[in-house]
Amino acid sequence: MGLELYLDLLSQPCRSIYIFARSNNIPFEFKHVELFKDSVLGKKPAAGSGAEQPRAGPCIHCYKVPSLGCAVPGPSNSEGAGKVSLLKKVPALKDGDFTLAECTAILLYLSRKYNTPDHWYPSDIQKRAQVDEYLSWHHANIRANAPKTMWIKVLIPLFTGQPLPSEKLQEVMEGLSTSLKQFEERFLQDKAFIIGSEISLADLVAIVELMQPVGVGCDIFEDRPRLKEWRRRVEDAVGKELFFQAHEMILNIKELSNIQIDPQLKEHLAPVLMKMLK
């Protein structure tokens, strides 16, 4: 059996793995998992079928705000991913009898097994430490704020039926601005990429996270020329076609606002989501 990757491209970590594997010509079977659709929205019946829309039971505790699509309670490939990952999350990897979860672990496994170019995770101990440093900083800073924009502007209004106060988005954007300032001054500086002249896993993990606000109309690159140029270089490094293919779903996330959600599910999830963002 070959390499299988269970991914939902609405998820930032999944996108980083997808881009990394594709850009390095790593052969794998893409197991597309639609966690948000299968587990929260349910599958839309065929037109004229008269069938009820099947839905998984509410399992908001499986979702980690501000991440989207981490747990695997749904059917089809979601069920397969649940069997692969003991944590019942995506991303998940299956390589023969070997299974692996967690984004960083999967990225490092792929880079080592397939001997990808050194710039992704350098053999130089100091450059490697710089990648590790960014990956450690990332979770409590960029990742702590950027994905919340999607919940505030799209997902919570979808479940509650009303927009959140503008102050809530402003609060998140202020926190994100602080993180972006630190990102530019501490990590990017005057370099082409985070650790120098070539792209690394640090850049890849950063860019997929920063595309979440872009997808909901918060263009964080607009008034930040240094950050904007860095994004352009990352796109060029992985290939623009691949980059936008991986981000197609998130750049069209607003289309979710047209989906009808079961009122009972709304009633269950709306207060939980509001509490999680406090």
C-alpha positions as CSV (number, residue, x, y, z in Angstrom):
1,M,0.0,0.0,0.0
2,G,1.2,3.5,-0.9
3,L,1.1,6.7,1.1
4,E,-2.3,8.0,2.0
5,L,-3.0,11.6,3.3
6,Y,-6.3,12.3,4.9
7,L,-6.9,16.1,4.4
8,D,-9.6,18.7,4.5
9,L,-8.3,21.8,2.6
10,L,-10.4,24.1,4.8
11,S,-7.9,23.3,7.5
12,Q,-4.7,25.3,7.5
13,P,-2.4,22.4,8.6
14,C,-3.9,20.2,5.9
15,R,-3.1,22.8,3.3
16,S,0.5,23.0,4.4
17,I,0.9,19.2,4.0
18,Y,-0.9,19.2,0.7
19,I,1.2,22.0,-0.8
20,F,4.4,20.4,0.6
21,A,3.7,17.0,-0.8
22,R,2.6,18.3,-4.2
23,S,5.5,20.8,-4.6
24,N,8.0,18.0,-3.8
25,N,6.3,15.5,-6.2
26,I,5.7,13.1,-3.3
27,P,3.4,10.3,-4.6
28,F,0.3,10.0,-2.4
29,E,-3.4,9.1,-2.5
30,F,-5.4,12.2,-1.5
31,K,-8.2,11.1,0.9
32,H,-10.4,14.2,0.8
33,V,-12.2,14.6,4.1
34,E,-15.0,17.2,4.3
35,L,-15.2,17.5,8.1
36,F,-17.2,20.7,8.3
37,K,-19.7,19.5,5.7
38,D,-20.1,16.0,6.9
39,S,-20.0,16.6,10.6
40,V,-21.7,19.9,11.1
41,L,-23.6,20.8,7.9
42,G,-24.5,17.3,6.9
43,K,-24.7,16.1,3.3
44,K,-27.1,17.9,0.9
45,P,-29.5,15.5,-0.7
46,A,-29.8,15.2,-4.4
47,A,-32.4,17.6,-6.0
48,G,-35.8,16.0,-6.1
49,S,-34.8,13.0,-4.0
50,G,-37.1,13.9,-1.2
51,A,-34.5,12.4,1.2
52,E,-33.8,13.8,4.6
53,Q,-30.5,15.4,4.9
54,P,-28.4,13.0,7.1
55,R,-26.4,14.7,9.8
56,A,-23.9,13.5,12.3
57,G,-24.7,14.3,15.9
58,P,-23.4,17.6,17.3
59,C,-19.8,17.1,18.4
60,I,-18.5,20.7,18.9
61,H,-16.1,19.4,21.5
62,C,-14.2,17.7,18.7
63,Y,-13.6,21.1,17.0
64,K,-10.8,23.3,18.3
65,V,-11.6,27.0,17.7
66,P,-10.0,28.7,16.0
67,S,-9.0,25.7,14.0
68,L,-11.4,24.3,11.5
69,G,-11.8,20.6,10.7
70,C,-9.7,18.8,13.2
71,A,-11.8,15.9,14.5
72,V,-13.0,13.1,12.5
73,P,-16.6,12.0,13.4
74,G,-18.1,11.9,10.0
75,P,-18.7,9.3,7.3
76,S,-16.8,8.2,4.1
77,N,-13.1,9.4,4.2
78,S,-13.8,11.0,7.5
79,E,-14.5,7.5,8.9
80,G,-11.3,6.3,7.3
81,A,-9.3,9.1,8.8
82,G,-10.7,8.2,12.2
83,K,-9.3,4.7,11.9
84,V,-5.9,6.1,10.8
85,S,-5.5,8.6,13.5
86,L,-5.9,7.5,17.2
87,L,-6.6,11.2,17.9
88,K,-9.4,11.1,15.3
89,K,-8.1,14.3,13.7
90,V,-6.9,15.5,10.3
91,P,-4.3,15.8,9.0
92,A,-3.6,12.1,9.2
93,L,-1.1,10.0,7.3
94,K,-1.1,6.3,6.5
95,D,2.0,4.7,5.0
96,G,1.5,1.0,4.8
97,D,0.9,-0.1,8.4
98,F,2.4,3.1,9.8
99,T,0.1,5.9,10.8
100,L,0.8,9.4,12.0
101,A,-1.1,12.5,13.1
102,E,-0.2,16.2,13.8
103,C,0.9,18.6,11.1
104,T,4.5,19.2,12.1
105,A,5.2,15.5,12.7
106,I,3.8,14.7,9.2
107,L,5.7,17.4,7.5
108,L,9.0,16.2,9.1
109,Y,8.3,12.6,8.3
110,L,7.7,13.4,4.6
111,S,10.8,15.6,4.4
112,R,13.0,12.8,5.9
113,K,11.5,9.9,4.1
114,Y,11.4,11.5,0.7
115,N,14.7,13.4,1.2
116,T,13.2,16.7,0.1
117,P,15.5,19.6,-0.7
118,D,17.5,20.7,2.4
119,H,16.0,24.2,2.5
120,W,12.7,22.9,3.7
121,Y,14.2,21.7,7.0
122,P,17.9,22.5,6.9
123,S,20.6,20.1,8.0
124,D,22.5,23.1,9.3
125,I,21.8,23.0,13.1
126,Q,21.3,26.7,13.5
127,K,19.0,27.2,10.5
128,R,17.0,24.1,11.6
129,A,16.7,25.7,15.1
130,Q,15.3,28.8,13.4
131,V,12.6,26.8,11.8
132,D,11.8,25.1,15.1
133,E,11.7,28.4,16.8
134,Y,9.1,29.8,14.4
135,L,7.0,26.7,14.6
136,S,7.0,26.9,18.4
137,W,6.1,30.7,18.3
138,H,3.5,30.3,15.6
139,H,0.8,28.4,17.7
140,A,0.5,31.0,20.5
141,N,0.6,34.0,18.1
142,I,-0.4,33.8,14.5
143,R,-2.6,30.7,14.9
144,A,-4.1,32.1,18.1
145,N,-5.7,35.0,16.1
146,A,-5.8,34.6,12.3
147,P,-8.4,31.8,12.1
148,K,-10.8,33.6,14.5
149,T,-11.6,36.0,11.7
150,M,-13.4,33.2,9.8
151,W,-15.5,32.2,12.8
152,I,-16.5,35.9,13.5
153,K,-17.3,36.9,9.9
154,V,-18.7,33.6,8.5
155,L,-19.3,30.7,10.8
156,I,-20.8,32.2,13.9
157,P,-23.3,34.4,11.9
158,L,-24.1,31.2,10.0
159,F,-25.1,29.4,13.2
160,T,-26.6,32.4,15.1
161,G,-28.3,34.1,12.2
162,Q,-26.9,37.5,13.1
163,P,-23.5,39.2,12.8
164,L,-21.2,39.7,15.8
165,P,-20.5,43.2,17.0
166,S,-17.8,44.9,15.0
167,E,-15.8,45.3,18.2
168,K,-15.2,41.6,18.4
169,L,-13.6,41.5,14.9
170,Q,-11.6,44.7,15.8
171,E,-10.3,43.0,19.0
172,V,-9.1,39.9,17.0
173,M,-7.5,42.1,14.3
174,E,-5.6,44.1,16.9
175,G,-4.2,40.9,18.4
176,L,-3.3,39.7,14.9
177,S,-1.7,43.0,14.0
178,T,0.5,42.7,17.1
179,S,1.5,39.2,16.0
180,L,2.2,40.3,12.4
181,K,4.4,43.1,13.7
182,Q,6.4,40.6,15.7
183,F,6.5,38.3,12.7
184,E,8.0,41.0,10.4
185,E,10.4,42.4,12.9
186,R,11.6,39.2,14.6
187,F,11.3,36.5,11.9
188,L,11.1,38.0,8.5
189,Q,13.3,41.2,9.0
190,D,14.9,42.1,5.6
191,K,15.2,38.5,4.4
192,A,13.4,36.9,1.5
193,F,12.1,34.1,3.7
194,I,12.0,33.4,7.4
195,I,15.4,31.7,7.6
196,G,17.1,33.3,4.6
197,S,17.1,33.2,0.9
198,E,15.0,30.0,0.5
199,I,11.6,28.8,1.6
200,S,11.3,26.5,4.6
201,L,8.6,24.7,6.5
202,A,8.2,27.8,8.6
203,D,7.1,29.9,5.7
204,L,4.7,27.3,4.6
205,V,3.0,26.9,8.0
206,A,2.8,30.7,8.3
207,I,1.3,31.5,4.9
208,V,-1.5,28.9,5.1
209,E,-2.6,30.4,8.4
210,L,-2.5,34.0,7.1
211,M,-4.8,33.1,4.2
212,Q,-7.7,32.4,6.6
213,P,-8.4,36.2,7.2
214,V,-7.9,36.8,3.5
215,G,-10.7,34.3,2.7
216,V,-13.2,36.3,4.7
217,G,-12.2,39.7,3.3
218,C,-9.6,40.8,5.8
219,D,-6.7,41.5,3.6
220,I,-3.9,41.7,6.1
221,F,-1.3,42.0,3.3
222,E,-2.8,45.2,1.8
223,D,-0.9,47.8,3.9
224,R,2.1,45.7,4.7
225,P,4.4,45.8,1.7
226,R,7.1,43.6,3.3
227,L,4.6,41.0,4.2
228,K,3.0,41.3,0.7
229,E,6.3,40.7,-1.0
230,W,7.0,37.7,1.2
231,R,3.7,36.2,0.3
232,R,4.5,36.7,-3.4
233,R,7.8,34.9,-3.0
234,V,6.1,32.0,-1.2
235,E,3.6,31.6,-3.9
236,D,6.4,31.7,-6.6
237,A,8.4,29.1,-4.6
238,V,5.6,26.5,-4.4
239,G,4.0,27.5,-7.7
240,K,1.0,29.9,-8.0
241,E,-1.3,27.3,-9.6
242,L,-0.7,24.9,-6.7
243,F,-1.0,27.7,-4.1
244,F,-4.4,28.8,-5.3
245,Q,-5.6,25.3,-5.9
246,A,-4.9,24.5,-2.3
247,H,-6.7,27.7,-1.1
248,E,-9.7,27.6,-3.5
249,M,-12.0,26.4,-0.7
250,I,-11.0,29.0,1.9
251,L,-11.1,31.8,-0.7
252,N,-14.7,30.9,-1.4
253,I,-15.6,30.3,2.3
254,K,-18.3,33.0,2.2
255,E,-20.4,30.7,0.0
256,L,-21.2,28.8,3.3
257,S,-23.5,31.7,4.2
258,N,-26.0,30.4,1.7
259,I,-26.3,26.9,3.3
260,Q,-29.4,26.1,5.4
261,I,-28.6,24.6,8.8
262,D,-31.0,22.5,10.8
263,P,-32.6,24.8,13.5
264,Q,-32.0,22.3,16.2
265,L,-28.3,22.1,15.4
266,K,-28.1,25.9,15.4
267,E,-29.7,26.0,18.8
268,H,-27.2,23.5,20.1
269,L,-24.0,25.0,18.6
270,A,-24.6,28.7,18.7
271,P,-24.1,29.3,22.4
272,V,-21.1,26.9,22.5
273,L,-19.4,28.8,19.7
274,M,-20.1,32.2,21.3
275,K,-18.6,30.9,24.6
276,M,-15.5,29.6,22.9
277,L,-14.7,33.0,21.4
278,K,-15.0,34.9,24.7
